[in-house]
Amino acid sequence: MVLKQAGKEHPLKKLVVLLVLVFMSAACFAAPVTIVFTSFHNNQWELGFPYTATINGGPEISVMCDDWARGGLPGQTWQANHTDLGSGNLSLVRFNQLPNALTRYDEAGWLLLQTEVTPSTQWTDINIAVWYNFDNSTPLTVGAQNWLNLAQQEANIGFPGVNFHRVSIYTPVDQYDPNPDGPQELLTIVPEPTSLVLLAGGFLGLLARKRFM
C-alpha cells in the first residue's frame, strides 16, 4: 500500500496512526483507575442502584455496589482495577474465591442489565438480589428473591443472548480489604460499542474509492 502522494503524507497514514493511538489509549486502562464515589440513590445507600461515581475524572455514571458488608461515603476516592466481565477473567475481583464465582458474577451482571428494561421501582430489589448473591447475610426481600430465581434460571440455560462485555467491574486495588468502611466494588453498564471502528472503516472505504476513481 502506498501511503505517500507527491511528497506529502497521505491522509490514510494519518488515519492509521490515529487508530493506533486510540487503541493504545484503550489499552492504558488496564492500569488502575481513579474512582470518585459521588452519590447514593436519594442519599440512602439501602436503596441501592443507581449510585453514581466518576472514573478518571470523567462524567458521572450510574454504578451498582455488589458488596453488602462494605460501606463508603460520597466524596471518597480510591484506586480500582477494571475487569471486563465478558473476559471471564476474575483474578482482580473481590469475590473470586467464592464457589462458582463466575456464575455468581454472571448472575450479577445479568441482574444489572435488567435495569435497562425494568421500571426503576424494581431496581432496589434487583440490587438486593446482587448483594445476596455474594453475601447471604443480606436481608432478602420477596422481590429480590424473585430476581434471584430469575437470574438462576438464566444461568441454567447459559444466559442466551447476553453480552457480558457490557458489564464492567471496578474493584479496589486492595481487593480483599476487610475494612467495613473501605471502598466498594462497583458494577456498571458500558454503552453499546461505539461506531468508531465502523466510521473508520467507512472513511477508509471513501479514501480508497477516491484514490482509484
N, C-alpha and C positions, 0 to 999 in steps of 0.2 A: 504494500500500500504506500503510495506517495503522499507525504504529509507536507510538502513544501510546494509553493507555487510562485514562480517568478521571483525567487529570493526572499519571499515573505512566508511567515509561519502560517500554515494552513489552519482555518478555523476548526477543522476536525481534530487537530492535535491539541488545541486549547480545550476542546470538549473532553477529550480523553484524559488530559491532565486534571480537569475539574472533577470528573467522575472518580478518578483515583483518589483525589483529596477527600471527596465526600465519603468514600468507603473507608479510607484511613481514619477519618474523624469518627465514623461509627465504631470502628474497632477500638478506638481510645476509650469507649465507655465500658470496656472490660475492667478498667481501673475503678476503685471505689468512687462513689458519687457522694455529693453532699445533700443530705435530706434536711429540709426545714419543715417541721410539723407546724401547720398554721391554724387548724381549727377542728373542733368536733362538730358533729351534726347537732345544730341548735344548742351548742355549748354543753351537750350532755353525752359523755362517752358511751353510756349504756345504750344509746340509740343506734350505735354502730354506723355502718355505711350510710352516707359518704362522709368520711373525714377529708380534710384537704392538706396538701403538702406541696412543696416545690422541690425540684431536683436540679441541682447545679445552677440554682438561680433562675430557672425557667418559670413559666406561668404556673399558677396554682392548678393542681389536678385533683380529681377525686380518688381517694385511696380507701382500702378496706384493711383494717387491722385483723390479723388472724390469731392473735395471742391474748387470751383471756387473762393470763397471770401477770402480764406486764403493763405498766402504765405509760407515763409520758404526758407532757403538757404542751399545749400550743406555745410556740416560740422555741421549743427545744430543737437543737441541731445535732446531727450525728453523721458519721460516715457509714455508708452501706454498700454492700456488694449486690450487683444486679444478676438475677437469674431469669432466663427465658424459660418459662415452664415447658414450652414445646420441645426444648432440647432434651428433656428427660434427665439432665444432669443436676442433681440435688446436693452437690458437695458443699455448697455455701449456704444452704438454707437452715433455718432454726430447728425444724422438726424431722430432720433426715434420719434420726436414729429410731424413730417410731416404727413399729411393724407396718408393712405395706405403705411406706411413706409416699411413694409416687402416686399410688391410688388416692391417698388422702389429699395430696396436693391437687391432683386432677379433679377430685370432687370439689375442692375449694375453688379451683379455677372455674369449673362449670357453674357453681353457685354464683360466683361473682359475675359471670357473663349473663346470668339470668336477669341481673338488674337492668340490662339494656332493653328487655322485653317485658318487664314486670312492673306494675304500679309501685310507686315509692312507698306505699303503705305496707308493702311486703318486705322492704329492704332490711328492716330491723331483724325480722325472723330469719332472713337469709344470712345476715351476719352472725346471728347467734348460732345458726347451724354450722357455719365455718368455725367459730370458736369451739364449739362442742366437738367438732371433727378432730381437733388436735388436743383437746383437754376436756375429758368427760366430767370434770368438776363444774363445768359451766352450767348455770341454771338453764334448763331447757324448756322452752315454751311449746305449746301444741303446734303452733305454726312452724316453728323451727324443726320439730320432729318430722313434720310433713316434708319439709325441704330436704332434710337428711335422707328420708326414704327415697325421694325422687332422685337425689344425687347417686345413691347406691344403686338404684335401678339403672341409671345411665351407665354407671361403672360396669355393671354386669353385662351390658351389651356393647361395651367398648367405646362409649361416647361417640356415636356416629355423627360425622359432620362437624365435630367441634375442632376449632383451630386453637390449640393451646399456645401457639406462638403469640397470640394476642394477650396473653396474661404475663405480666412482669411481676417478679418478686424482688423486693428490696429488703435485704437482711442486714442488720447492724454487723459491722466487721467482727465484733465480739459476739459471734452468733449464738453461743450458749450462755451468755451473761445471765446469771440467776437473779440479778437485782430486780425486784418487782417494780421499781421506779425507772428502770432502764428503758432504752428506746425499743420501739415496737418493730415487728416485721410487718411490712405493708405489701398489699397486692394492688395492682392497678390494671386497667384495661388499656392496651395500647391501641391507637387508631388503626383502621384498616390500612394495609400497605399503601404508601403514597404513590402518586403517579410519576415519581421522579424517573424511575427506570423506563417506564413507557414513554414519557416525554422525551427522555434522552434518545430512546430508540427511534422515535418519530423524527427527532431532529437529525439523527444520523441518516435516516432514510431520505429526508429532504436534501441534505448535503450531497448524498450520493447521487440522487436524481439530478440535482443542479449540475454536478460535475460531469455527468455523462450526457446531458442534454446538448 
